[in-house]
């Protein structure tokens, strides 16, 4: 009788260990990263002419059409007022905004994208007409605008 009890307990332990092992394999799979490609067309625009902003959102090879939030934050250099525009209704994972600017100068855009438990916020610089004084690295609050480093040294 003891042998039967040991056999049943051993069998149950093997079943429990085997099922735990298969869960470990599934959870060790790396999550796919949220990728956002921000584009501006044209990168040097003209006053009162439309500029197109697009955020192409993917997770691995999948196009993300169900982002929780896509927000474009746009401001003119050294201006404390930042305009935030929420973008919905993507096509093929591309969130699209068309906007015109009345004032010439250097501008910045950050696309804030939250989707599938991740957040990505690439930023870019663009100009409308004649560029204005770019923002210093200190005023960018740690944003990586490497394109400005050479301009800051020359000014």
N, CA, C and O atoms as a GROMACS GRO file, in nm:
protein
  620
    1UNK      N    1   0.082  -0.119   0.000
    1UNK     CA    2   0.000   0.000   0.000
    1UNK      C    3   0.087   0.127   0.000
    1UNK      O    4   0.056   0.225  -0.067
    2UNK      N    5   0.199   0.123   0.078
    2UNK     CA    6   0.287   0.239   0.081
    2UNK      C    7   0.346   0.266  -0.057
    2UNK      O    8   0.361   0.381  -0.097
    3UNK      N    9   0.379   0.160  -0.130
    3UNK     CA   10   0.435   0.178  -0.264
    3UNK      C   11   0.336   0.250  -0.356
    3UNK      O   12   0.375   0.335  -0.436
    4UNK      N   13   0.212   0.215  -0.346
    4UNK     CA   14   0.109   0.278  -0.428
    4UNK      C   15   0.097   0.428  -0.394
    4UNK      O   16   0.086   0.511  -0.483
    5UNK      N   17   0.099   0.460  -0.266
    5UNK     CA   18   0.090   0.600  -0.223
    5UNK      C   19   0.211   0.678  -0.274
    5UNK      O   20   0.196   0.788  -0.326
    6UNK      N   21   0.334   0.620  -0.260
    6UNK     CA   22   0.455   0.686  -0.310
    6UNK      C   23   0.449   0.704  -0.463
    6UNK      O   24   0.491   0.807  -0.515
    7UNK      N   25   0.398   0.606  -0.531
    7UNK     CA   26   0.386   0.613  -0.676
    7UNK      C   27   0.291   0.726  -0.718
    7UNK      O   28   0.322   0.802  -0.809
    8UNK      N   29   0.175   0.737  -0.652
    8UNK     CA   30   0.076   0.840  -0.684
    8UNK      C   31   0.134   0.979  -0.654
    8UNK      O   32   0.120   1.072  -0.734
    9UNK      N   33   0.199   0.994  -0.538
    9UNK     CA   34   0.258   1.123  -0.501
    9UNK      C   35   0.368   1.161  -0.600
    9UNK      O   36   0.375   1.276  -0.644
   10UNK      N   37   0.453   1.066  -0.636
   10UNK     CA   38   0.560   1.092  -0.732
   10UNK      C   39   0.504   1.133  -0.867
   10UNK      O   40   0.555   1.225  -0.930
   11UNK      N   41   0.401   1.065  -0.912
   11UNK     CA   42   0.340   1.097  -1.039
   11UNK      C   43   0.279   1.238  -1.037
   11UNK      O   44   0.296   1.314  -1.132
   12UNK      N   45   0.210   1.271  -0.929
   12UNK     CA   46   0.152   1.406  -0.917
   12UNK      C   47   0.261   1.513  -0.916
   12UNK      O   48   0.244   1.616  -0.980
   13UNK      N   49   0.371   1.491  -0.846
   13UNK     CA   50   0.482   1.587  -0.844
   13UNK      C   51   0.541   1.606  -0.983
   13UNK      O   52   0.573   1.718  -1.022
   14UNK      N   53   0.557   1.497  -1.057
   14UNK     CA   54   0.609   1.508  -1.194
   14UNK      C   55   0.515   1.588  -1.283
   14UNK      O   56   0.561   1.668  -1.365
   15UNK      N   57   0.386   1.567  -1.268
   15UNK     CA   58   0.288   1.642  -1.348
   15UNK      C   59   0.295   1.791  -1.315
   15UNK      O   60   0.294   1.875  -1.405
   16UNK      N   61   0.303   1.824  -1.185
   16UNK     CA   62   0.310   1.965  -1.143
   16UNK      C   63   0.438   2.029  -1.195
   16UNK      O   64   0.435   2.140  -1.248
   17UNK      N   65   0.552   1.959  -1.182
   17UNK     CA   66   0.678   2.014  -1.231
   17UNK      C   67   0.678   2.031  -1.382
   17UNK      O   68   0.731   2.130  -1.433
   18UNK      N   69   0.620   1.938  -1.454
   18UNK     CA   70   0.615   1.948  -1.600
   18UNK      C   71   0.529   2.066  -1.644
   18UNK      O   72   0.565   2.136  -1.739
   19UNK      N   73   0.419   2.089  -1.576
   19UNK     CA   74   0.333   2.202  -1.615
   19UNK      C   75   0.400   2.334  -1.582
   19UNK      O   76   0.383   2.431  -1.656
   20UNK      N   77   0.475   2.342  -1.473
   20UNK     CA   78   0.548   2.464  -1.440
   20UNK      C   79   0.656   2.491  -1.543
   20UNK      O   80   0.681   2.606  -1.578
   21UNK      N   81   0.719   2.387  -1.590
   21UNK     CA   82   0.825   2.403  -1.689
   21UNK      C   83   0.775   2.462  -1.819
   21UNK      O   84   0.844   2.544  -1.880
   22UNK      N   85   0.656   2.424  -1.864
   22UNK     CA   86   0.604   2.478  -1.989
   22UNK      C   87   0.564   2.624  -1.974
   22UNK      O   88   0.576   2.700  -2.070
   23UNK      N   89   0.517   2.666  -1.856
   23UNK     CA   90   0.484   2.807  -1.833
   23UNK      C   91   0.609   2.893  -1.838
   23UNK      O   92   0.605   3.006  -1.888
   24UNK      N   93   0.719   2.841  -1.786
   24UNK     CA   94   0.843   2.916  -1.786
   24UNK      C   95   0.890   2.944  -1.927
   24UNK      O   96   0.939   3.053  -1.956
   25UNK      N   97   0.875   2.847  -2.017
   25UNK     CA   98   0.917   2.868  -2.155
   25UNK      C   99   0.836   2.979  -2.221
   25UNK      O  100   0.892   3.060  -2.295
   26UNK      N  101   0.707   2.984  -2.196
   26UNK     CA  102   0.622   3.085  -2.257
   26UNK      C  103   0.655   3.224  -2.203
   26UNK      O  104   0.657   3.320  -2.280
   27UNK      N  105   0.681   3.237  -2.073
   27UNK     CA  106   0.705   3.368  -2.015
   27UNK      C  107   0.844   3.421  -2.044
   27UNK      O  108   0.868   3.541  -2.028
   28UNK      N  109   0.938   3.334  -2.088
   28UNK     CA  110   1.072   3.381  -2.117
   28UNK      C  111   1.082   3.445  -2.255
   28UNK      O  112   1.187   3.500  -2.290
   29UNK      N  113   0.977   3.439  -2.335
   29UNK     CA  114   0.978   3.500  -2.467
   29UNK      C  115   0.987   3.652  -2.451
   29UNK      O  116   0.912   3.712  -2.374
   30UNK      N  117   1.079   3.714  -2.524
   30UNK     CA  118   1.100   3.858  -2.515
   30UNK      C  119   0.981   3.934  -2.574
   30UNK      O  120   0.934   3.901  -2.682
   31UNK      N  121   0.932   4.037  -2.502
   31UNK     CA  122   0.825   4.118  -2.561
   31UNK      C  123   0.880   4.201  -2.677
   31UNK      O  124   0.997   4.239  -2.678
   32UNK      N  125   0.795   4.227  -2.773
   32UNK     CA  126   0.834   4.310  -2.887
   32UNK      C  127   0.828   4.455  -2.844
   32UNK      O  128   0.737   4.496  -2.773
   33UNK      N  129   0.926   4.533  -2.889
   33UNK     CA  130   0.933   4.674  -2.852
   33UNK      C  131   0.840   4.759  -2.940
   33UNK      O  132   0.814   4.728  -3.056
   34UNK      N  133   0.791   4.865  -2.881
   34UNK     CA  134   0.708   4.962  -2.953
   34UNK      C  135   0.802   5.055  -3.029
   34UNK      O  136   0.888   5.120  -2.968
   35UNK      N  137   0.787   5.061  -3.159
   35UNK     CA  138   0.873   5.145  -3.242
   35UNK      C  139   0.788   5.256  -3.303
   35UNK      O  140   0.679   5.232  -3.354
   36UNK      N  141   0.840   5.379  -3.298
   36UNK     CA  142   0.771   5.494  -3.356
   36UNK      C  143   0.868   5.567  -3.448
   36UNK      O  144   0.972   5.615  -3.403
   37UNK      N  145   0.834   5.574  -3.575
   37UNK     CA  146   0.913   5.649  -3.672
   37UNK      C  147   0.840   5.780  -3.701
   37UNK      O  148   0.733   5.780  -3.763
   38UNK      N  149   0.898   5.890  -3.657
   38UNK     CA  150   0.838   6.022  -3.675
   38UNK      C  151   0.894   6.085  -3.801
   38UNK      O  152   1.016   6.090  -3.818
   39UNK      N  153   0.806   6.133  -3.890
   39UNK     CA  154   0.852   6.200  -4.012
   39UNK      C  155   0.780   6.333  -4.029
   39UNK      O  156   0.666   6.351  -3.985
   40UNK      N  157   0.850   6.426  -4.095
   40UNK     CA  158   0.798   6.560  -4.121
   40UNK      C  159   0.819   6.590  -4.269
   40UNK      O  160   0.928   6.571  -4.322
   41UNK      N  161   0.712   6.637  -4.335
   41UNK     CA  162   0.724   6.668  -4.477
   41UNK      C  163   0.651   6.798  -4.509
   41UNK      O  164   0.531   6.806  -4.486
   42UNK      N  165   0.719   6.897  -4.560
   42UNK     CA  166   0.864   6.907  -4.578
   42UNK      C  167   0.932   6.943  -4.446
   42UNK      O  168   0.868   7.001  -4.357
   43UNK      N  169   1.060   6.910  -4.432
   43UNK     CA  170   1.132   6.942  -4.307
   43UNK      C  171   1.162   7.092  -4.299
   43UNK      O  172   1.183   7.145  -4.190
   44UNK      N  173   1.163   7.160  -4.414
   44UNK     CA  174   1.174   7.307  -4.416
   44UNK      C  175   1.052   7.359  -4.488
   44UNK      O  176   1.046   7.362  -4.612
   45UNK      N  177   0.953   7.400  -4.410
   45UNK     CA  178   0.828   7.446  -4.467
   45UNK      C  179   0.824   7.598  -4.485
   45UNK      O  180   0.920   7.668  -4.453
   46UNK      N  181   0.714   7.645  -4.536
   46UNK     CA  182   0.691   7.788  -4.556
   46UNK      C  183   0.572   7.832  -4.472
   46UNK      O  184   0.482   7.752  -4.445
   47UNK      N  185   0.572   7.957  -4.431
   47UNK     CA  186   0.462   8.010  -4.352
   47UNK      C  187   0.330   7.994  -4.426
   47UNK      O  188   0.323   8.012  -4.548
   48UNK      N  189   0.226   7.960  -4.352
   48UNK     CA  190   0.089   7.943  -4.403
   48UNK      C  191   0.075   7.830  -4.506
   48UNK      O  192  -0.025   7.825  -4.577
   49UNK      N  193   0.172   7.741  -4.513
   49UNK     CA  194   0.165   7.625  -4.601
   49UNK      C  195   0.161   7.500  -4.513
   49UNK      O  196   0.228   7.495  -4.410
   50UNK      N  197   0.083   7.399  -4.551
   50UNK     CA  198   0.070   7.280  -4.465
   50UNK      C  199   0.199   7.200  -4.453
   50UNK      O  200   0.275   7.185  -4.549
   51UNK      N  201   0.220   7.150  -4.333
   51UNK     CA  202   0.329   7.058  -4.304
   51UNK      C  203   0.264   6.929  -4.255
   51UNK      O  204   0.169   6.933  -4.176
   52UNK      N  205   0.313   6.815  -4.301
   52UNK     CA  206   0.256   6.685  -4.265
   52UNK      C  207   0.347   6.616  -4.164
   52UNK      O  208   0.468   6.602  -4.185
   53UNK      N  209   0.286   6.572  -4.054
   53UNK     CA  210   0.356   6.496  -3.951
   53UNK      C  211   0.297   6.356  -3.949
   53UNK      O  212   0.175   6.340  -3.951
   54UNK      N  213   0.384   6.255  -3.946
   54UNK     CA  214   0.337   6.118  -3.939
   54UNK      C  215   0.418   6.041  -3.837
   54UNK      O  216   0.540   6.051  -3.831
   55UNK      N  217   0.346   5.963  -3.758
   55UNK     CA  218   0.409   5.870  -3.664
   55UNK      C  219   0.370   5.730  -3.706
   55UNK      O  220   0.254   5.690  -3.693
   56UNK      N  221   0.467   5.656  -3.758
   56UNK     CA  222   0.444   5.517  -3.798
   56UNK      C  223   0.472   5.430  -3.676
   56UNK      O  224   0.586   5.423  -3.629
   57UNK      N  225   0.369   5.363  -3.626
   57UNK     CA  226   0.378   5.288  -3.501
   57UNK      C  227   0.371   5.138  -3.531
   57UNK      O  228   0.276   5.089  -3.592
   58UNK      N  229   0.475   5.067  -3.484
   58UNK     CA  230   0.480   4.923  -3.501
   58UNK      C  231   0.525   4.855  -3.372
   58UNK      O  232   0.593   4.915  -3.288
   59UNK      N  233   0.486   4.731  -3.359
   59UNK     CA  234   0.536   4.645  -3.251
   59UNK      C  235   0.588   4.520  -3.320
   59UNK      O  236   0.510   4.437  -3.367
   60UNK      N  237   0.720   4.507  -3.326
   60UNK     CA  238   0.778   4.401  -3.408
   60UNK      C  239   0.744   4.429  -3.553
   60UNK      O  240   0.772   4.538  -3.604
   61UNK      N  241   0.682   4.332  -3.620
   61UNK     CA  242   0.638   4.351  -3.760
   61UNK      C  243   0.492   4.393  -3.770
   61UNK      O  244   0.441   4.413  -3.880
   62UNK      N  245   0.424   4.406  -3.656
   62UNK     CA  246   0.280   4.438  -3.655
   62UNK      C  247   0.258   4.589  -3.656
   62UNK      O  248   0.321   4.663  -3.580
   63UNK      N  249   0.168   4.634  -3.743
   63UNK     CA  250   0.127   4.775  -3.744
   63UNK      C  251   0.029   4.797  -3.630
   63UNK      O  252  -0.063   4.717  -3.610
   64UNK      N  253   0.049   4.904  -3.555
   64UNK     CA  254  -0.035   4.931  -3.438
   64UNK      C  255  -0.142   5.034  -3.475
   64UNK      O  256  -0.113   5.151  -3.496
   65UNK      N  257  -0.266   4.985  -3.484
   65UNK     CA  258  -0.380   5.073  -3.513
   65UNK      C  259  -0.466   5.098  -3.389
   65UNK      O  260  -0.567   5.168  -3.395
   66UNK      N  261  -0.425   5.041  -3.276
   66UNK     CA  262  -0.505   5.051  -3.155
   66UNK      C  263  -0.429   5.115  -3.039
   66UNK      O  264  -0.444   5.074  -2.924
   67UNK      N  265  -0.348   5.216  -3.068
   67UNK     CA  266  -0.271   5.284  -2.964
   67UNK      C  267  -0.367   5.348  -2.863
   67UNK      O  268  -0.474   5.398  -2.900
   68UNK      N  269  -0.327   5.345  -2.736
   68UNK     CA  270  -0.408   5.408  -2.632
   68UNK      C  271  -0.410   5.559  -2.650
   68UNK      O  272  -0.512   5.624  -2.627
   69UNK      N  273  -0.294   5.615  -2.692
   69UNK     CA  274  -0.286   5.760  -2.712
   69UNK      C  275  -0.172   5.792  -2.808
   69UNK      O  276  -0.063   5.736  -2.797
   70UNK      N  277  -0.200   5.882  -2.902
   70UNK     CA  278  -0.097   5.940  -2.988
   70UNK      C  279  -0.119   6.090  -2.982
   70UNK      O  280  -0.224   6.141  -3.022
   71UNK      N  281  -0.019   6.159  -2.932
   71UNK     CA  282  -0.029   6.303  -2.907
   71UNK      C  283   0.094   6.371  -2.968
   71UNK      O  284   0.207   6.334  -2.936
   72UNK      N  285   0.071   6.470  -3.054
   72UNK     CA  286   0.180   6.548  -3.110
   72UNK      C  287   0.193   6.676  -3.028
   72UNK      O  288   0.097   6.753  -3.016
   73UNK      N  289   0.312   6.699  -2.972
   73UNK     CA  290   0.341   6.821  -2.897
   73UNK      C  291   0.432   6.907  -2.983
   73UNK      O  292   0.542   6.864  -3.019
   74UNK      N  293   0.386   7.028  -3.017
   74UNK     CA  294   0.457   7.114  -3.111
   74UNK      C  295   0.477   7.252  -3.047
   74UNK      O  296   0.386   7.305  -2.984
   75UNK      N  297   0.598   7.308  -3.065
   75UNK     CA  298   0.623   7.442  -3.015
   75UNK      C  299   0.734   7.510  -3.094
   75UNK      O  300   0.820   7.444  -3.153
   76UNK      N  301   0.730   7.643  -3.093
   76UNK     CA  302   0.834   7.724  -3.157
   76UNK      C  303   0.949   7.737  -3.060
   76UNK      O  304   0.928   7.742  -2.939
   77UNK      N  305   1.068   7.742  -3.110
   77UNK     CA  306   1.188   7.752  -3.028
   77UNK      C  307   1.176   7.861  -2.922
   77UNK      O  308   1.135   7.974  -2.952
   78UNK      N  309   1.213   7.827  -2.800
   78UNK     CA  310   1.214   7.918  -2.684
   78UNK      C  311   1.077   7.969  -2.645
   78UNK      O  312   1.067   8.069  -2.573
   79UNK      N  313   0.972   7.904  -2.690
   79UNK     CA  314   0.836   7.941  -2.652
   79UNK      C  315   0.788   7.844  -2.545
   79UNK      O  316   0.800   7.723  -2.561
   80UNK      N  317   0.735   7.896  -2.437
   80UNK     CA  318   0.687   7.811  -2.328
   80UNK      C  319   0.552   7.746  -2.359
   80UNK      O  320   0.514   7.647  -2.296
   81UNK      N  321   0.480   7.800  -2.456
   81UNK     CA  322   0.349   7.745  -2.493
   81UNK      C  323   0.368   7.631  -2.592
   81UNK      O  324   0.413   7.651  -2.705
   82UNK      N  325   0.333   7.512  -2.548
   82UNK     CA  326   0.340   7.394  -2.634
   82UNK      C  327   0.199   7.352  -2.670
   82UNK      O  328   0.114   7.334  -2.582
   83UNK      N  329   0.173   7.335  -2.798
   83UNK     CA  330   0.042   7.290  -2.844
   83UNK      C  331   0.043   7.137  -2.848
   83UNK      O  332   0.134   7.076  -2.904
   84UNK      N  333  -0.059   7.076  -2.788
   84UNK     CA  334  -0.070   6.930  -2.787
   84UNK      C  335  -0.196   6.890  -2.864
   84UNK      O  336  -0.306   6.933  -2.832
   85UNK      N  337  -0.176   6.808  -2.966
   85UNK     CA  338  -0.285   6.768  -3.054
   85UNK      C  339  -0.294   6.616  -3.054
   85UNK      O  340  -0.198   6.547  -3.091
   86UNK      N  341  -0.410   6.563  -3.013
   86UNK     CA  342  -0.430   6.419  -3.013
   86UNK      C  343  -0.469   6.375  -3.153
   86UNK      O  344  -0.550   6.439  -3.220
   87UNK      N  345  -0.410   6.264  -3.196
   87UNK     CA  346  -0.435   6.210  -3.330
   87UNK      C  347  -0.498   6.072  -3.317
   87UNK      O  348  -0.449   5.988  -3.243
   88UNK      N  349  -0.607   6.051  -3.390
   88UNK     CA  350  -0.676   5.922  -3.389
   88UNK      C  351  -0.694   5.875  -3.532
   88UNK      O  352  -0.652   5.942  -3.626
   89UNK      N  353  -0.756   5.762  -3.548
   89UNK     CA  354  -0.792   5.705  -3.678
   89UNK      C  355  -0.670   5.681  -3.768
   89UNK      O  356  -0.657   5.744  -3.873
   90UNK      N  357  -0.582   5.590  -3.727
   90UNK     CA  358  -0.465   5.561  -3.811
   90UNK      C  359  -0.502   5.477  -3.932
   90UNK      O  360  -0.606   5.412  -3.936
   91UNK      N  361  -0.415   5.481  -4.029
   91UNK     CA  362  -0.426   5.394  -4.147
   91UNK      C  363  -0.294   5.320  -4.158
   91UNK      O  364  -0.189   5.381  -4.174
   92UNK      N  365  -0.301   5.188  -4.151
   92UNK     CA  366  -0.183   5.102  -4.161
   92UNK      C  367  -0.076   5.138  -4.057
   92UNK      O  368   0.043   5.135  -4.087
   93UNK      N  369  -0.118   5.172  -3.936
   93UNK     CA  370  -0.025   5.203  -3.829
   93UNK      C  371   0.034   5.342  -3.837
   93UNK      O  372   0.127   5.374  -3.762
   94UNK      N  373  -0.017   5.427  -3.926
   94UNK     CA  374   0.037   5.562  -3.943
   94UNK      C  375  -0.064   5.663  -3.890
   94UNK      O  376  -0.178   5.670  -3.937
   95UNK      N  377  -0.020   5.741  -3.792
   95UNK     CA  378  -0.100   5.847  -3.732
   95UNK      C  379  -0.056   5.977  -3.797
   95UNK      O  380   0.063   6.010  -3.797
   96UNK      N  381  -0.151   6.052  -3.852
   96UNK     CA  382  -0.124   6.161  -3.946
   96UNK      C  383  -0.182   6.293  -3.895
   96UNK      O  384  -0.294   6.297  -3.845
   97UNK      N  385  -0.104   6.400  -3.909
   97UNK     CA  386  -0.150   6.535  -3.876
   97UNK      C  387  -0.098   6.631  -3.980
   97UNK      O  388   0.020   6.626  -4.017
   98UNK      N  389  -0.184   6.720  -4.028
   98UNK     CA  390  -0.144   6.825  -4.119
   98UNK      C  391  -0.171   6.958  -4.051
   98UNK      O  392  -0.281   6.981  -4.000
   99UNK      N  393  -0.071   7.047  -4.050
   99UNK     CA  394  -0.083   7.173  -3.978
   99UNK      C  395  -0.005   7.281  -4.050
   99UNK      O  396   0.100   7.255  -4.108
  100UNK      N  397  -0.057   7.404  -4.046
  100UNK     CA  398   0.012   7.520  -4.101
  100UNK      C  399   0.059   7.610  -3.988
  100UNK      O  400   0.002   7.610  -3.879
  101UNK      N  401   0.165   7.686  -4.013
  101UNK     CA  402   0.224   7.775  -3.914
  101UNK      C  403   0.231   7.916  -3.972
  101UNK      O  404   0.276   7.934  -4.085
  102UNK      N  405   0.187   8.014  -3.897
  102UNK     CA  406   0.189   8.152  -3.944
  102UNK      C  407   0.326   8.217  -3.924
  102UNK      O  408   0.368   8.299  -4.005
  103UNK      N  409   0.394   8.181  -3.817
  103UNK     CA  410   0.519   8.246  -3.781
  103UNK      C  411   0.639   8.164  -3.827
  103UNK      O  412   0.644   8.043  -3.806
  104UNK      N  413   0.736   8.231  -3.890
  104UNK     CA  414   0.858   8.163  -3.931
  104UNK      C  415   0.942   8.131  -3.807
  104UNK      O  416   0.925   8.192  -3.702
  105UNK      N  417   1.033   8.034  -3.821
  105UNK     CA  418   1.124   8.003  -3.712
  105UNK      C  419   1.156   7.856  -3.702
  105UNK      O  420   1.114   7.775  -3.785
  106UNK      N  421   1.230   7.823  -3.599
  106UNK     CA  422   1.266   7.686  -3.567
  106UNK      C  423   1.160   7.628  -3.474
  106UNK      O  424   1.121   7.692  -3.377
  107UNK      N  425   1.114   7.509  -3.504
  107UNK     CA  426   1.010   7.442  -3.427
  107UNK      C  427   1.056   7.304  -3.385
  107UNK      O  428   1.152   7.248  -3.440
  108UNK      N  429   0.987   7.251  -3.287
  108UNK     CA  430   1.013   7.115  -3.238
  108UNK      C  431   0.882   7.039  -3.228
  108UNK      O  432   0.776   7.097  -3.205
  109UNK      N  433   0.893   6.907  -3.245
  109UNK     CA  434   0.777   6.820  -3.229
  109UNK      C  435   0.820   6.696  -3.153
  109UNK      O  436   0.927   6.641  -3.177
  110UNK      N  437   0.735   6.652  -3.062
  110UNK     CA  438   0.750   6.524  -2.994
  110UNK      C  439   0.622   6.447  -3.018
  110UNK      O  440   0.513   6.500  -2.997
  111UNK      N  441   0.634   6.323  -3.061
  111UNK     CA  442   0.515   6.239  -3.071
  111UNK      C  443   0.513   6.148  -2.948
  111UNK      O  444   0.601   6.064  -2.930
  112UNK      N  445   0.412   6.166  -2.866
  112UNK     CA  446   0.394   6.084  -2.746
  112UNK      C  447   0.301   5.969  -2.784
  112UNK      O  448   0.184   5.991  -2.813
  113UNK      N  449   0.354   5.847  -2.784
  113UNK     CA  450   0.276   5.731  -2.825
  113UNK      C  451   0.272   5.630  -2.710
  113UNK      O  452   0.376   5.584  -2.662
  114UNK      N  453   0.151   5.597  -2.666
  114UNK     CA  454   0.130   5.495  -2.564
  114UNK      C  455   0.047   5.384  -2.628
  114UNK      O  456  -0.064   5.407  -2.675
  115UNK      N  457   0.103   5.263  -2.628
  115UNK     CA  458   0.033   5.149  -2.687
  115UNK      C  459   0.087   5.020  -2.627
  115UNK      O  460   0.207   5.004  -2.607
  116UNK      N  461  -0.004   4.928  -2.600
  116UNK     CA  462   0.030   4.792  -2.557
  116UNK      C  463   0.126   4.791  -2.437
  116UNK      O  464   0.220   4.712  -2.431
  117UNK      N  465   0.098   4.881  -2.343
  117UNK     CA  466   0.174   4.884  -2.220
  117UNK      C  467   0.311   4.950  -2.232
  117UNK      O  468   0.391   4.940  -2.139
  118UNK      N  469   0.339   5.018  -2.342
  118UNK     CA  470   0.468   5.084  -2.362
  118UNK      C  471   0.446   5.228  -2.404
  118UNK      O  472   0.338   5.266  -2.450
  119UNK      N  473   0.553   5.309  -2.388
  119UNK     CA  474   0.548   5.451  -2.426
  119UNK      C  475   0.675   5.484  -2.503
  119UNK      O  476   0.784   5.443  -2.463
  120UNK      N  477   0.660   5.557  -2.612
  120UNK     CA  478   0.774   5.598  -2.694
  120UNK      C  479   0.749   5.743  -2.734
  120UNK      O  480   0.637   5.778  -2.769
  121UNK      N  481   0.852   5.826  -2.730
  121UNK     CA  482   0.833   5.967  -2.761
  121UNK      C  483   0.951   6.026  -2.838
  121UNK      O  484   1.031   6.100  -2.782
  122UNK      N  485   0.962   5.993  -2.968
  122UNK     CA  486   1.068   6.053  -3.048
  122UNK      C  487   1.040   6.200  -3.074
  122UNK      O  488   0.925   6.244  -3.076
  123UNK      N  489   1.148   6.277  -3.094
  123UNK     CA  490   1.133   6.419  -3.121
  123UNK      C  491   1.219   6.459  -3.240
  123UNK      O  492   1.318   6.394  -3.273
  124UNK      N  493   1.176   6.568  -3.305
  124UNK     CA  494   1.248   6.620  -3.420
  124UNK      C  495   1.240   6.772  -3.422
  124UNK      O  496   1.155   6.833  -3.357
  125UNK      N  497   1.331   6.831  -3.498
  125UNK     CA  498   1.334   6.975  -3.520
  125UNK      C  499   1.299   7.002  -3.666
  125UNK      O  500   1.335   6.924  -3.754
  126UNK      N  501   1.228   7.112  -3.691
  126UNK     CA  502   1.198   7.152  -3.828
  126UNK      C  503   1.190   7.303  -3.834
  126UNK      O  504   1.181   7.369  -3.730
  127UNK      N  505   1.194   7.359  -3.953
  127UNK     CA  506   1.188   7.505  -3.968
  127UNK      C  507   1.074   7.545  -4.060
  127UNK      O  508   1.035   7.472  -4.151
  128UNK      N  509   1.023   7.662  -4.032
  128UNK     CA  510   0.924   7.728  -4.116
  128UNK      C  511   0.989   7.857  -4.162
  128UNK      O  512   1.019   7.944  -4.080
  129UNK      N  513   1.011   7.872  -4.293
  129UNK     CA  514   1.078   7.990  -4.346
  129UNK      C  515   1.219   8.000  -4.293
  129UNK      O  516   1.296   7.904  -4.300
  130UNK      N  517   1.255   8.118  -4.241
  130UNK     CA  518   1.388   8.141  -4.187
  130UNK      C  519   1.397   8.086  -4.044
  130UNK      O  520   1.307   8.111  -3.964
  131UNK      N  521   1.503   8.012  -4.012
  131UNK     CA  522   1.515   7.957  -3.877
  131UNK      C  523   1.535   8.067  -3.773
  131UNK      O  524   1.590   8.173  -3.802
  132UNK      N  525   1.488   8.039  -3.653
  132UNK     CA  526   1.511   8.129  -3.540
  132UNK      C  527   1.618   8.067  -3.452
  132UNK      O  528   1.668   7.959  -3.480
  133UNK      N  529   1.651   8.136  -3.345
  133UNK     CA  530   1.750   8.086  -3.248
  133UNK      C  531   1.703   7.952  -3.194
  133UNK      O  532   1.594   7.944  -3.137
  134UNK      N  533   1.784   7.845  -3.209
  134UNK     CA  534   1.741   7.715  -3.154
  134UNK      C  535   1.746   7.717  -3.002
  134UNK      O  536   1.814   7.800  -2.942
  135UNK      N  537   1.675   7.624  -2.942
  135UNK     CA  538   1.677   7.614  -2.797
  135UNK      C  539   1.809   7.555  -2.752
  135UNK      O  540   1.868   7.472  -2.821
  136UNK      N  541   1.856   7.599  -2.635
  136UNK     CA  542   1.979   7.544  -2.580
  136UNK      C  543   1.950   7.407  -2.523
  136UNK      O  544   1.835   7.372  -2.498
  137UNK      N  545   2.054   7.329  -2.502
  137UNK     CA  546   2.038   7.196  -2.445
  137UNK      C  547   1.974   7.203  -2.308
  137UNK      O  548   1.895   7.115  -2.272
  138UNK      N  549   2.005   7.305  -2.228
  138UNK     CA  550   1.946   7.320  -2.095
  138UNK      C  551   1.796   7.339  -2.102
  138UNK      O  552   1.722   7.282  -2.021
  139UNK      N  553   1.750   7.418  -2.197
  139UNK     CA  554   1.606   7.444  -2.205
  139UNK      C  555   1.529   7.328  -2.266
  139UNK      O  556   1.407   7.323  -2.256
  140UNK      N  557   1.600   7.234  -2.328
  140UNK     CA  558   1.533   7.118  -2.387
  140UNK      C  559   1.501   7.015  -2.281
  140UNK      O  560   1.444   6.910  -2.314
  141UNK      N  561   1.535   7.040  -2.155
  141UNK     CA  562   1.504   6.949  -2.044
  141UNK      C  563   1.551   6.807  -2.070
  141UNK      O  564   1.477   6.711  -2.048
  142UNK      N  565   1.675   6.794  -2.118
  142UNK     CA  566   1.732   6.662  -2.136
  142UNK      C  567   1.693   6.592  -2.264
  142UNK      O  568   1.731   6.477  -2.284
  143UNK      N  569   1.618   6.657  -2.353
  143UNK     CA  570   1.582   6.593  -2.479
  143UNK      C  571   1.706   6.586  -2.566
  143UNK      O  572   1.788   6.678  -2.565
  144UNK      N  573   1.721   6.479  -2.642
  144UNK     CA  574   1.838   6.457  -2.725
  144UNK      C  575   1.815   6.518  -2.863
  144UNK      O  576   1.757   6.454  -2.951
  145UNK      N  577   1.860   6.639  -2.881
  145UNK     CA  578   1.850   6.707  -3.010
  145UNK      C  579   1.991   6.727  -3.061
  145UNK      O  580   2.039   6.840  -3.068
  146UNK      N  581   2.059   6.617  -3.097
  146UNK     CA  582   2.199   6.621  -3.137
  146UNK      C  583   2.224   6.717  -3.251
  146UNK      O  584   2.335   6.771  -3.262
  147UNK      N  585   2.126   6.742  -3.336
  147UNK     CA  586   2.145   6.831  -3.450
  147UNK      C  587   2.176   6.973  -3.405
  147UNK      O  588   2.235   7.049  -3.482
  148UNK      N  589   2.140   7.011  -3.282
  148UNK     CA  590   2.161   7.147  -3.235
  148UNK      C  591   2.300   7.170  -3.178
  148UNK      O  592   2.340   7.286  -3.166
  149UNK      N  593   2.375   7.067  -3.143
  149UNK     CA  594   2.502   7.084  -3.076
  149UNK      C  595   2.598   7.166  -3.160
  149UNK      O  596   2.662   7.258  -3.108
  150UNK      N  597   2.611   7.134  -3.290
  150UNK     CA  598   2.701   7.209  -3.376
  150UNK      C  599   2.655   7.353  -3.394
  150UNK      O  600   2.739   7.443  -3.401
  151UNK      N  601   2.524   7.378  -3.401
  151UNK     CA  602   2.474   7.513  -3.417
  151UNK      C  603   2.503   7.595  -3.292
  151UNK      O  604   2.537   7.712  -3.303
  152UNK      N  605   2.489   7.534  -3.170
  152UNK     CA  606   2.514   7.606  -3.048
  152UNK      C  607   2.661   7.648  -3.038
  152UNK      O  608   2.691   7.756  -2.986
  153UNK      N  609   2.753   7.565  -3.086
  153UNK     CA  610   2.895   7.597  -3.078
  153UNK      C  611   2.930   7.712  -3.171
  153UNK      O  612   3.020   7.791  -3.140
  154UNK      N  613   2.861   7.723  -3.285
  154UNK     CA  614   2.891   7.826  -3.383
  154UNK      C  615   2.831   7.961  -3.348
  154UNK      O  616   2.875   8.063  -3.400
  155UNK      N  617   2.732   7.965  -3.262
  155UNK     CA  618   2.665   8.091  -3.228
  155UNK      C  619   2.730   8.159  -3.112
  155UNK      O  620   2.685   8.267  -3.071
   0.00000   0.00000   0.00000
